[in-house]
Amino acid sequence: MSTPLRLSRRQLLRSSSALLALPFLESLGFRRFAHAAPLPARPKRIVFLGFGWGVTRETWFPETHQTGPDYPLPAGLAPLARHRKDFTIIQGCSNKFSNEAHWGSTFWLTGANRYAEPGRSFCNSISADQVAAATLGRETRFSSLQLGTPDANNQGHGPGLSLAWDERGKPLAGCDNPVVAFHKLFSAEDTPLPQRQKMLSEKRSVLDSLAGDLARVKRGLSRDDTDKLDEYAQSIRDIETRLGKDEQWLGIPKPSSPLPEPKPGLAGREEIKAMYDLMVAALQTDTTRVLTYRQPVDTLLKSIDVPYTGHDLSHYERSQGDRMEFSQKKDAAQSTLLAGLIDRLKAVKEPDGSSLFDHTVLVFGSNISSVHFLNNCPTVVAGGGAGLKLGRHLVLPKDTPLCNVWLTLLNGIGVGVSRHGDSTGPVQELIA
């Protein structure tokens, strides 16, 4: 009988490389060591996935009288069956100020009143993701990441726009190409560090000069011109904030990518898959903790052989023929993609043995239900990041502010806010 190999922890810890390579071996006392020094709490993450043109109301929403955990899963969400205990469907929510379906996702995450400022035909406010980014984004390279779509016919929005709006109610650009997004997240900088430092210094000098000029120009201006100049000055301060973030991470290399570079030219279903993979990679490497993705609809339909645009398909109730059937096919495709994303979030393990999904709150929905109906916004929330009651169907009173849900999620991930948009309070029925 051979004598058991006996190694002291001192022998193993003598080499830092050995420590990095070894698993936690109970026979060497690592269990006691782990208990003595618990791992820090895992960070919270939040992801908003928005799509235009709504859903097939007859087959996407559960029956309103079938609430709680034992509701029959409708056909439009059937591909999510394996994750049934990990998401909740919410009915009854809307943005009370929304009055035009063709405005798309403009107010989906803000709940703003476009006429709130007298004399202006449009204004917006900060979106829920950017409220989260102000807190969750302090320790990451990117405070938030906005992904979009080159799909031009996406409910009133053109390419390059995202779901996100800053604190001034200005739209934030979205990266609408998986290859570009990949390089933004993971590719090393080609410009040498000293040159990048010089470029940042030059940008700061320009901003300092502009700030001085603004102070001189402001004297004697009318009220309207003063307001315009103040808005311009705020944009300069926003740039200064971004420069500060760039300086903070200037000498820190980007993480290695856990996935290969996406193939160029992806569209529709394959584009969404690639974006989902990039989102998981961004969260996994802690490059960001806040994500939005304005998903394509028209290119998705084309990729699954649906011969209609998203707009035409959303009017299935007013037409004869096969539009409803194709609308249901779209719902199933979107749900299948979402189920795959949840699979990947669950597969990524955290240092404490939990999964990435356990610390992420995931929102999936649209600003309208179908056709031009702006009430009962389709809303699914998933993941363990916000301490929600999952695995159920929740029906709220008609026209409950959708921002009540956003408020609940924000507080659940540790972003302490008393209100958001047109919210009236958190959704108590959603809190575990």
Protein Blocks (a to p, Z undefined) as FASTA:
>chain_A
ZZdddddfklmmmpmklmmmpccdfknopmmmmmmmccddddddddddddehiaafklmp
ccfklgcjlbccdfklmmmmmmmmmcccdehiacfkbcbfklojmlmmnopafklpghia
bdcdddfklmmmmmmmmmgmblbacdddfblbgghiaehiafbdcfkopacdddfbfklm
mmmmmpccfbdfklmmmmmmmmmmmmmmmmmmmmmmmgopafklmmmmmmmmmmmmmmmm
mmmmmmmmmmpccdddfbdcddehiahjlmmmmmmmmmmmmmmnomaccdcddddfklmm
mmnopabdfklmmmmmmpgcjklmmmmmmmmmmmmmmmmmmmmmmmpccfkopafklmcc
cddddfbfbhjbfghiacddedjklopaehiacdddehiafklmmmmmmmmnopacfbec
jbfbdcfklpZZ
